[in-house]
Amino acid sequence: MYWDQLASLQDEPFMVAVRQAVGHCQWFPSVAELRRYYRDEMRRRRMNAGQVIEYKPANKETAKKHLDKLKRTIRCRTK
């Protein structure tokens, strides 16, 4: 049952998650608890990776078009 539910997880972060779960849980952790610890570990790894998301500069014409459309929609709803 455990293997069927957890087989797709990456080995290294999963082992870290198992160690944390076993260290914190009173009983042997359930699949749901192991998944929660695994998600927490993956989140920590993403935060520590220092990945910076760079966005392309906005096209002023496209932005104005979207804003004008939004204004028209709001005006229609208020009438």
Beta strands, then each sheet from edge to edge (+ up, - down):
end
